[in-house]
């Protein structure tokens, strides 16, 4: 599934955004915030066992970004919730307020917009218009944050219908195209915003195609490595790939690009985090 934005426009935007961030030092990574819904929150993810510690500790995008960033930085902050969808507007307002107070150098929200394009609309509504209004509400909140941010567009998750989602919760193909076009147009209009193509990555996964991020290649037929059985949430490997999509778009040199190393560092961060909170 692609957005209805012209391919040339998307490519041009990508080069523009990469150029903007490439001119910035790694200071953009000094005070990173991750925010979003269940993928950001690590739905179903736990650390793999290691010698001397078999505990399966919760792991999320906060820990994975710790595994990605190689330059000196403060601990990555996390503002998200597995149950984001239960009250997406209220939750988003709260997170934006917390993010403002935190004063980050960079915001990463790969699925922050997800439940503003998905979800069950009220009855007797123009559903397409309702979804667009809801998306514009979320975009308006992000507009309050005048700092660099990396935001994901919306994937086509229709294969999750009957597993984790109902038909009414998923936008039609036509509506999804309109929503993603709106997201890209917003990103084009703001120098501080990078839109990453979660939709495009998701389509490659769903079609079991080869995926290349940085210098790492996952061969065709790797879908089970990326997606949980609910066909909605990413695995540990899939969330690491999403973090690499973020780092590739930013275009600065202060990132680990080997997914094996990222996973080891992220798991160590999650174990340390869990033991600190005991």
ZAMARGU-4260 file (C-alpha; in steps of 0.2 Angstrom, whole numbers, plus 5000, padded with zeros to 4 digits):
<rodrens>
0) 5000/5000/5000 | 5007/5017/4995 | 5001/5034/4999 | 4993/5044/4985 | 5008/5056/4986
5) 5018/5056/4970 | 5033/5045/4971 | 5045/5059/4965 | 5038/5070/4979 | 5041/5057/4992
10) 5059/5054/4986 | 5063/5073/4985 | 5056/5075/5003 | 5067/5061/5009 | 5082/5068/5002
15) 5078/5085/5009 | 5074/5079/5026 | 5090/5068/5026 | 5100/5084/5021 | 5093/5094/5035
20) 5097/5082/5048 | 5114/5077/5040 | 5119/5095/5043 | 5116/5094/5062 | 5128/5086/5074
25) 5124/5071/5085 | 5117/5084/5098 | 5100/5080/5091 | 5101/5063/5100 | 5106/5070/5117
30) 5088/5070/5124 | 5077/5058/5114 | 5059/5055/5118 | 5049/5040/5111 | 5030/5041/5111
35) 5016/5031/5104 | 5005/5016/5105 | 5007/4997/5107 | 5022/4995/5095 | 5031/5009/5104
40) 5026/5001/5120 | 5033/4984/5116 | 5017/4974/5115 | 5021/4956/5118 | 5040/4959/5118
45) 5052/4952/5131 | 5071/4950/5133 | 5078/4934/5127 | 5087/4923/5140 | 5106/4925/5143
50) 5118/4915/5153 | 5115/4919/5172 | 5098/4928/5168 | 5084/4919/5161 | 5071/4932/5166
55) 5060/4938/5152 | 5059/4957/5155 | 5048/4969/5146 | 5056/4978/5131 | 5050/4993/5121
60) 5056/5006/5109 | 5064/5016/5123 | 5076/5002/5126 | 5079/4999/5107 | 5083/5017/5104
65) 5096/5015/5118 | 5103/5001/5108 | 5103/5012/5092 | 5111/5028/5098 | 5130/5027/5100
70) 5134/5045/5104 | 5134/5053/5122 | 5116/5056/5127 | 5104/5056/5142 | 5093/5041/5145
75) 5079/5040/5132 | 5062/5045/5139 | 5046/5035/5136 | 5029/5042/5135 | 5017/5028/5128
80) 5005/5015/5133 | 4999/4998/5127 | 4981/5004/5130 | 4984/5020/5120 | 4968/5016/5109
85) 4956/5016/5124 | 4957/5035/5125 | 4968/5041/5111 | 4964/5059/5113 | 4966/5060/5131
90) 4982/5050/5131 | 4990/5060/5117 | 4986/5077/5126 | 4994/5070/5141 | 5010/5064/5132
95) 5012/5080/5123 | 5011/5090/5139 | 5024/5078/5147 | 5035/5080/5131 | 5034/5099/5132
100) 5040/5098/5150 | 5054/5086/5146 | 5061/5098/5133 | 5068/5084/5121 | 5081/5086/5107
105) 5071/5074/5096 | 5054/5065/5097 | 5052/5048/5089 | 5034/5042/5086 | 5033/5028/5074
110) 5015/5024/5079 | 5009/5040/5088 | 4996/5043/5074 | 4990/5025/5072 | 4974/5027/5082
115) 4970/5043/5074 | 4968/5035/5058 | 4961/5018/5065 | 4948/5014/5078 | 4929/5012/5078
120) 4921/5028/5072 | 4904/5034/5080 | 4888/5028/5071 | 4880/5039/5058 | 4895/5048/5054
125) 4904/5051/5037 | 4918/5039/5042 | 4931/5045/5030 | 4929/5063/5036 | 4928/5058/5054
130) 4945/5049/5052 | 4953/5064/5044 | 4946/5076/5058 | 4954/5064/5071 | 4970/5064/5062
135) 4971/5083/5061 | 4968/5084/5079 | 4983/5073/5082 | 4993/5083/5070 | 4988/5099/5079
140) 4995/5092/5095 | 5012/5088/5086 | 5012/5106/5079 | 5014/5112/5097 | 5031/5104/5098
145) 5044/5114/5089 | 5058/5102/5090 | 5064/5089/5077 | 5053/5074/5076 | 5052/5058/5067
150) 5034/5052/5064 | 5027/5036/5055 | 5014/5036/5042 | 5000/5023/5043 | 5002/5005/5038
155) 4989/4994/5030 | 4984/4982/5044 | 4969/4974/5036 | 4977/4957/5038 | 4975/4959/5057
160) 4956/4960/5054 | 4948/4944/5063 | 4964/4942/5073 | 4966/4958/5084 | 4955/4971/5075
165) 4938/4972/5068 | 4933/4978/5051 | 4926/4994/5058 | 4943/4998/5066 | 4952/4999/5049
170) 4951/5013/5036 | 4947/5008/5019 | 4961/5008/5006 | 4955/5024/4999 | 4953/5033/5016
175) 4971/5026/5021 | 4978/5034/5005 | 4970/5051/5010 | 4976/5050/5028 | 4994/5046/5022
180) 4994/5060/5009 | 4989/5072/5023 | 5003/5066/5034 | 5016/5068/5021 | 5009/5085/5016
185) 5011/5090/5034 | 5028/5083/5035 | 5033/5092/5019 | 5027/5109/5026 | 5038/5108/5042
190) 5057/5108/5042 | 5057/5100/5059 | 5046/5085/5054 | 5053/5069/5046 | 5039/5056/5040
195) 5046/5039/5039 | 5037/5026/5027 | 5031/5013/5040 | 5017/5009/5027 | 5031/5005/5014
200) 5040/4994/5026 | 5024/4985/5031 | 5020/4981/5013 | 5037/4973/5010 | 5034/4963/5026
205) 5017/4958/5021 | 5023/4953/5004 | 5038/4944/5011 | 5050/4954/5001 | 5068/4958/5003
210) 5071/4972/5016 | 5087/4982/5016 | 5090/4995/5030 | 5107/5003/5031 | 5119/4989/5025
215) 5109/4975/5032 | 5098/4964/5022 | 5084/4953/5027 | 5080/4941/5013 | 5063/4938/5005
220) 5052/4926/5016 | 5056/4934/5033 | 5039/4939/5038 | 5038/4928/5053 | 5054/4937/5059
225) 5045/4954/5059 | 5027/4951/5064 | 5019/4942/5078 | 5005/4930/5074 | 4991/4944/5077
230) 4998/4952/5061 | 4997/4969/5070 | 5012/4970/5081 | 5030/4969/5077 | 5042/4956/5085
235) 5058/4962/5093 | 5067/4960/5076 | 5053/4970/5068 | 5054/4984/5080 | 5073/4985/5078
240) 5070/4986/5060 | 5058/5001/5063 | 5071/5009/5073 | 5083/5007/5059 | 5071/5016/5048
245) 5071/5030/5060 | 5090/5031/5060 | 5092/5029/5041 | 5080/5044/5039 | 5089/5055/5051
250) 5105/5053/5042 | 5117/5057/5056 | 5132/5045/5060 | 5129/5042/5078 | 5119/5026/5076
255) 5122/5007/5077 | 5117/4999/5061 | 5120/4981/5065 | 5103/4973/5071 | 5112/4960/5081
260) 5121/4972/5091 | 5106/4983/5093 | 5096/4969/5100 | 5110/4964/5112 | 5111/4982/5118
265) 5092/4985/5119 | 5090/4969/5129 | 5104/4974/5141 | 5095/4991/5143 | 5078/4983/5147
270) 5086/4971/5160 | 5094/4985/5169 | 5078/4995/5168 | 5068/4981/5175 | 5080/4978/5189
275) 5081/4996/5194 | 5062/4997/5195 | 5060/4982/5207
</rodrens>
